[in-house]
Amino acid sequence: MTHQTIHPEGWAPAKGYANGMLTHDGVLHIGGQIGWDENKEFVSDDFVGQMRQALKNIRAIVEAAGGKPADVTRLTWFVIDKQEYLAHQAEVGAAYREVFGKHFPAMSMLIVAGLVEDRALIEIEATAHIS
């Protein structure tokens, strides 16, 4: 079996990358997701709104592969403003639980100088194990 590209139905085509790659043994690698929707339009210009949308995108990719949020085993967050994250931790937690419930995979956060999309405030990549 070759790797399978995972692209949720109705999403605008990914150009030059894959949203998700499912391996023959059920490991789903999810490329960095930002705060835009299925049409590649930003839903918000605030940190929490973009974070919520990035997580919704991850969830959609996991579900398109036949999984559920509890199958996510790792999240790596790339944030351009540490103070923005720290100032909104309660809202970040509420938005996270709204999308992923009380499932908390291994996570890392890196503070970066910028992201490829100028309006992006956060990018999150993930790994899931689909059984």
N, C-alpha and C positions, 0 to 999 in steps of 0.2 A: 504494500500500500504506500502510495506517495502521500506527502503532506497535503492537507486540504485547506484551501483558502476559505476563511469564514468572513462573510459580508452580509450583514442583516438586510433582509428584504426591504426594498423601498429607499435604501440609502443611496446618496449620490456616489458615483464610482470613486474609489480611491485611486490616486494617480501616483505611480512610482513606489507604492508600498502596499501592504496588506493590513487590514484592520486586525485580522486574527489568522493564525496558522495553527491548525490542529494536526498534531503528529499521530503516527500510527498507534502509539501507546496511550493516547488520550490526553497528552499535555497540550494545552491551549496557550499559545503565546499571543498576547494582545499588545499591539503597538501603542505608543503613546496617544492618549485621548485628551482632547482639549475641550473647552466649553462651547463647542458648536454642535448644532443638531444634525440630523440626517441629511440636510441640504447644505451643510457646511456654512451655516449662518450662525453667528454668535448669538446666544440667548440672553446674555448679560455682559455688562462691563465691570461687574463687581466680583470679588474673589469667591465668595460663597456660591453665587449663582453659577459661575464657571466650574467650580469644583463639583457641584451637584450634577451638572450636565455631563462632565467627564465621567463621573461614576455611573450615570445612567447609560452612557455609551458603552462602558465596559460591561455593564449588566446585559445590555442588548446583544453584544457580541457573544457573551457566555451563553445566553439563551438561544441564540442562533446556532450555536454548536451543540445544543441539546443539554446544556447544563443549567445550573442555578447559582445564585450568588454564593452559597455555601461551598461551591466547588473552587472558588478563588482562594489560592494559597499564598499569593504574594502581590503586594502593590508597591510601586516605587513612584513617589511624588516628586516632581520638579517644580519648584516654586520660585518666582522671581522676587518676592518681597516677604521676607521673614516676619517683619513687624505686622504686615497685613494678616498673615496667618495667625500670629499670636494674639492679635487684637480681637479676633473673631472665633476663638476656639469653641465657645459654647455653640455658636451657630454652625460651625464646621461639624461638630459632633452630631447635632440634630439633623443636618442635611445628610450626613453619612448614614445614620440609622434609618432615615427615610428611604434610602436606596438599598442598603445592604442589611438592614436589620441589625441584630446583635452578633453578626459574624465579623470577627476581627482577625484577618490573616496577618502574616508577617508583613511588616511595612518598613520602608525607609523613606526619608525625605531629604532631598538635596536642595540647597539654595543655589540658583543659577543666575547668570548675568542676563540671560534673555532666552526666548524661545523663537522658533522659526516664524510662527505667526505673530505679528506685532501686537495684536489685541489680546493674545493669550497670556493669562496670569498664572496658569497652572497647567501642567501636563502630567497625566498619570498612566503608567504602563502596568500590566498585570500578567500573572501566570495563573492558570486554573488547571485542574485535573478533572477531566470529564470521564465518568465511568459508564 
